[in-house]
Amino acid sequence: MPQHLVTEHEFAMRFTSTPRGARLARRLVSHRLNDWGHPYTTAANEALTLITAELASNAPRHGNVPGRDFHVRLTLAEVTFRIEVTDTRTERQPPTTPPFADSASESGRGLLLVSALADDWGVAPRRNAPGKTVWAELRVPASVSPCSSRPRRS
């Protein structure tokens, strides 16, 4: 994310590198978006939840190193959401250009979904440790973003 953007909201958490950890990541991102004023049924919440589901399910499937967790970070800066999923496996990099899977393949279509839903996405080396971060960004028009004066839940 460009350094000039001010982060308005941030959520970060480690998850076990299992299908259960991936499901929990998806649910917590959806809940956090709802708390930030993007209810479950909004386009932003639905798109980011699907993107998170795809990236988080890939972490245990393709980025798993036994005994190592994966990390999810969700930020909102101005009108751009960014979801990052970091794992500890360096050598298994996802393809970043279509086609991600051939028509006979039983997997590999998740990145097509990410590519279709996100405004931008990519892969970067993990900072200060082995691994990689797969990230996606979604811009929400200012007219759709909730006001910062929205009442907070107790």
Number of C-alpha atoms within 10 A of each C-alpha: 13 6 6 7 12 11 15 12 14 15 14 15 13 16 21 18 24 18 16 13 19 24 15 16 28 22 15 15 23 23 16 18 25 16 13 19 18 19 16 16 10 13 13 22 20 17 19 25 22 18 26 29 20 19 26 30 23 23 29 23 13 14 25 19 17 9 7 16 19 26 20 24 18 22 19 22 17 16 16 19 23 20 26 24 26 25 29 22 20 15 11 12 16 16 13 14 10 11 12 16 15 11 10 6 9 8 11 16 17 18 23 16 14 23 18 12 19 18 14 14 18 15 17 13 16 17 10 6 11 12 20 24 25 23 24 24 23 20 17 16 10 11 8 13 16 11 11 10 6 9 8 9 5 3
